[in-house]
Amino acid sequence: MSTVEQLQEVIDKSQRIVFFGGAGVSTESGIPDFRSVDGLYNQKYDYPPEQILCRTFFERHTDEFYRFYRDKMLCLDKKPNKAHFKLAELEKAGKLLAVVTQNIDGLHQAAGSKRVYELHGSVLRNHCRKCRKFFTAEYIKNSEGVPKCDCGGVIKPDVVLYEEGLDDSTVNGALNAIMQADTLIIAGTSLTVYPAAGFIRYFRGDTVVLINRDKTPFDGEADLVYHDKVGELLDKCVVNK
């Protein structure tokens, strides 16, 4: 297993780090992931979460979608953890080029990160499907049934559901950042969700660091591998300008 000293050395020499993160980055903030033993996909609902989070289900059973969404996806009381703050610190020091995240909780920005590519959207942005009026996550959380705009249109969260494609501009920005990076830190992701997991293949830099609680299909290809909590590991590293 790789050491903290090795990670510190990589961070010290790097000038264009890109951080590619998944649900495991936010679990230390108390936000449940999807695929672990106690994740959302292993809990019981009237419908499987994979089905609820599909575009077709949203269209046909909007009330059921929002019942699950308010209960399990809107974690608005959660705060950034050590991982989020360390990444913001690295960006402020000019060492981190961008954060590419599969998470939809907005915690990277809450910690101070500026250049964040949210591949799967954000619960903090919601728009009327009819007139495109913006609504906050708090509005959705406090509404009942299917949230609607004054114009009568149904409000939809700006999150990417199954059966939906990723936003082109977000994808292009994320890929450009990864291709410019000298170090790629992959953290808190099982690397099984595509197309996002395929993004790491665009990396052309020197060092790949992999941090995940469990083994991933990419362990054998990374230069440094840590089976650890993301925030606890990153917090042990010092940001030297």
C-alpha positions as CSV (number, residue, x, y, z in Angstrom):
1,M,0.0,0.0,0.0
2,S,1.2,3.5,-0.8
3,T,2.4,5.9,1.9
4,V,1.3,9.4,2.9
5,E,4.8,10.5,2.2
6,Q,4.6,9.3,-1.4
7,L,1.3,11.3,-1.8
8,Q,2.9,14.4,-0.3
9,E,5.8,14.1,-2.7
10,V,3.4,13.9,-5.7
11,I,1.4,16.9,-4.5
12,D,4.6,18.9,-3.9
13,K,5.9,18.4,-7.4
14,S,2.5,18.8,-9.2
15,Q,1.3,22.0,-10.7
16,R,-1.8,20.9,-12.6
17,I,-3.7,18.4,-10.4
18,V,-7.2,17.3,-11.4
19,F,-9.4,15.7,-8.8
20,F,-11.9,13.2,-10.1
21,G,-14.4,12.3,-7.4
22,G,-17.4,10.1,-6.7
23,A,-19.9,9.5,-3.9
24,G,-17.1,8.4,-1.4
25,V,-15.9,12.0,-1.2
26,S,-19.2,13.1,0.4
27,T,-19.9,10.1,2.6
28,E,-17.7,11.7,5.3
29,S,-20.2,14.6,5.3
30,G,-22.9,12.1,6.1
31,I,-24.4,11.8,2.6
32,P,-25.1,8.2,1.6
33,D,-23.5,6.6,-1.4
34,F,-25.2,4.2,-3.8
35,R,-23.3,1.0,-4.1
36,S,-21.8,0.2,-0.7
37,V,-23.4,-2.3,1.6
38,D,-25.4,0.4,3.3
39,G,-25.9,2.5,0.2
40,L,-29.1,3.6,-1.4
41,Y,-29.2,0.7,-3.9
42,N,-29.2,-1.8,-1.0
43,Q,-32.2,-0.2,0.8
44,K,-35.8,-1.2,0.1
45,Y,-38.4,1.1,-1.4
46,D,-41.6,0.4,-3.4
47,Y,-39.5,0.8,-6.5
48,P,-35.7,0.2,-6.8
49,P,-33.7,3.5,-6.6
50,E,-32.2,2.7,-10.1
51,Q,-35.8,2.7,-11.5
52,I,-36.9,5.8,-9.5
53,L,-33.9,7.8,-10.8
54,C,-34.8,7.2,-14.5
55,R,-36.1,9.8,-16.8
56,T,-39.1,7.5,-17.7
57,F,-40.0,7.1,-14.1
58,F,-39.8,10.9,-13.5
59,E,-42.2,11.4,-16.5
60,R,-44.7,8.7,-15.5
61,H,-44.5,8.7,-11.7
62,T,-43.4,12.3,-10.8
63,D,-45.0,12.2,-7.4
64,E,-43.2,9.0,-6.4
65,F,-40.0,10.4,-7.8
66,Y,-40.2,13.5,-5.6
67,R,-41.1,11.4,-2.5
68,F,-37.8,9.5,-2.8
69,Y,-35.9,12.6,-4.0
70,R,-36.8,14.8,-1.0
71,D,-36.2,11.9,1.4
72,K,-32.9,10.6,0.1
73,M,-31.3,13.1,-2.4
74,L,-31.8,16.5,-0.7
75,C,-29.2,16.5,2.0
76,L,-29.2,20.2,2.5
77,D,-28.0,20.2,6.1
78,K,-24.7,18.5,5.3
79,K,-21.5,20.4,5.3
80,P,-18.2,20.1,3.4
81,N,-15.6,17.7,5.0
82,K,-11.8,17.7,5.1
83,A,-11.5,16.5,1.5
84,H,-13.6,19.4,0.2
85,F,-11.6,21.9,2.1
86,K,-8.2,20.5,1.2
87,L,-9.1,20.6,-2.5
88,A,-10.2,24.2,-2.2
89,E,-6.9,24.9,-0.5
90,L,-4.9,23.3,-3.3
91,E,-6.8,25.3,-5.9
92,K,-6.2,28.6,-4.0
93,A,-2.5,27.7,-3.9
94,G,-2.5,27.3,-7.7
95,K,-1.8,23.6,-7.7
96,L,-5.3,22.2,-8.5
97,L,-6.6,22.8,-12.0
98,A,-10.1,21.5,-11.5
99,V,-12.5,19.2,-9.7
100,V,-14.5,16.8,-11.8
101,T,-17.3,15.3,-9.7
102,Q,-20.0,12.8,-10.1
103,N,-21.7,14.2,-7.0
104,I,-24.7,16.5,-7.0
105,D,-24.5,18.0,-3.5
106,G,-22.6,21.3,-4.2
107,L,-20.2,20.7,-1.3
108,H,-17.1,21.4,-3.4
109,Q,-18.3,25.0,-4.1
110,A,-19.5,25.3,-0.4
111,A,-15.9,24.6,0.6
112,G,-14.5,27.3,-1.7
113,S,-13.7,25.4,-4.9
114,K,-14.2,27.6,-8.0
115,R,-13.6,25.4,-11.0
116,V,-15.9,22.4,-10.5
117,Y,-17.3,20.3,-13.3
118,E,-20.5,18.6,-12.1
119,L,-21.0,15.7,-14.5
120,H,-24.3,14.6,-13.0
121,G,-25.7,18.1,-12.3
122,S,-26.7,19.6,-9.0
123,V,-29.6,19.5,-6.6
124,L,-29.0,23.2,-6.0
125,R,-30.4,24.1,-9.4
126,N,-34.0,23.5,-10.4
127,H,-36.0,24.9,-13.3
128,C,-39.5,25.0,-14.5
129,R,-39.8,22.8,-17.6
130,K,-42.2,25.3,-19.2
131,C,-40.8,28.7,-18.6
132,R,-37.3,27.9,-17.3
133,K,-37.7,29.9,-14.1
134,F,-35.1,29.0,-11.5
135,F,-36.0,27.5,-8.1
136,T,-33.8,26.7,-5.1
137,A,-33.3,23.3,-3.5
138,E,-35.0,24.7,-0.3
139,Y,-38.1,25.4,-2.4
140,I,-38.2,21.8,-3.6
141,K,-37.5,20.4,-0.1
142,N,-40.3,22.5,1.4
143,S,-42.9,21.8,-1.4
144,E,-45.4,19.1,-1.3
145,G,-46.3,16.6,-4.0
146,V,-45.0,17.6,-7.5
147,P,-43.5,21.1,-7.2
148,K,-44.8,23.5,-9.8
149,C,-44.1,26.9,-11.1
150,D,-46.5,29.9,-11.0
151,C,-47.0,29.3,-14.7
152,G,-48.2,25.7,-14.0
153,G,-45.1,24.0,-15.3
154,V,-43.5,21.1,-13.4
155,I,-40.2,21.8,-11.8
156,K,-37.3,19.4,-12.5
157,P,-34.0,19.3,-10.7
158,D,-30.9,19.9,-12.8
159,V,-29.6,16.4,-12.1
160,V,-28.8,13.8,-14.8
161,L,-31.2,10.9,-14.5
162,Y,-30.6,7.5,-16.1
163,E,-31.6,7.6,-19.8
164,E,-30.4,11.2,-20.0
165,G,-27.1,12.4,-21.5
166,L,-24.5,14.5,-19.8
167,D,-24.2,18.2,-20.5
168,D,-21.9,18.8,-23.5
169,S,-20.2,21.9,-22.1
170,T,-19.5,20.2,-18.7
171,V,-18.1,17.1,-20.5
172,N,-15.8,19.2,-22.7
173,G,-14.5,21.2,-19.8
174,A,-13.9,18.1,-17.7
175,L,-12.1,16.3,-20.5
176,N,-9.9,19.3,-21.3
177,A,-8.9,19.7,-17.7
178,I,-8.0,16.0,-17.4
179,M,-5.9,16.1,-20.6
180,Q,-4.0,19.2,-19.2
181,A,-3.3,17.6,-15.8
182,D,0.1,16.4,-14.7
183,T,-1.5,14.5,-11.8
184,L,-4.9,12.8,-11.6
185,I,-6.3,12.0,-8.2
186,I,-9.3,9.6,-8.5
187,A,-11.2,9.3,-5.2
188,G,-14.3,7.9,-3.7
189,T,-15.6,6.2,-6.8
190,S,-16.1,2.5,-7.8
191,L,-15.2,3.5,-11.4
192,T,-18.2,1.4,-12.6
193,V,-20.6,4.3,-13.7
194,Y,-20.2,5.2,-17.4
195,P,-19.7,7.4,-19.3
196,A,-18.1,9.2,-16.3
197,A,-15.7,6.4,-15.4
198,G,-14.3,6.5,-19.0
199,F,-13.1,10.0,-18.5
200,I,-9.9,8.9,-16.7
201,R,-8.7,7.3,-20.0
202,Y,-8.1,10.8,-21.3
203,F,-5.3,11.5,-18.8
204,R,-1.9,12.0,-20.4
205,G,0.1,13.2,-17.4
206,D,2.6,11.7,-15.0
207,T,0.9,10.2,-12.0
208,V,-2.4,8.6,-11.2
209,V,-3.4,8.5,-7.5
210,L,-6.4,6.2,-6.5
211,I,-8.1,6.7,-3.2
212,N,-11.1,4.5,-2.5
213,R,-12.4,2.5,0.5
214,D,-12.8,-0.7,-1.6
215,K,-10.8,-2.1,-4.5
216,T,-11.6,-0.9,-8.0
217,P,-11.0,-2.3,-11.5
218,F,-8.4,0.5,-11.9
219,D,-6.2,-0.4,-8.9
220,G,-3.6,-2.2,-11.0
221,E,-3.1,0.8,-13.3
222,A,-2.7,3.5,-10.7
223,D,0.8,4.7,-9.5
224,L,-0.4,5.2,-5.9
225,V,-3.3,3.3,-4.4
226,Y,-5.0,3.9,-1.0
227,H,-7.9,2.0,0.5
228,D,-8.8,4.8,2.9
229,K,-11.3,7.6,3.6
230,V,-10.6,10.4,1.2
231,G,-10.8,13.3,3.7
232,E,-8.7,11.6,6.4
233,L,-5.9,10.9,3.9
234,L,-5.9,14.3,2.2
235,D,-5.9,16.0,5.5
236,K,-2.6,14.5,6.3
237,C,-1.0,16.3,3.3
238,V,0.4,19.8,3.5
239,V,-0.2,22.4,0.7
240,N,3.2,23.9,-0.1
241,K,3.0,26.7,-2.7
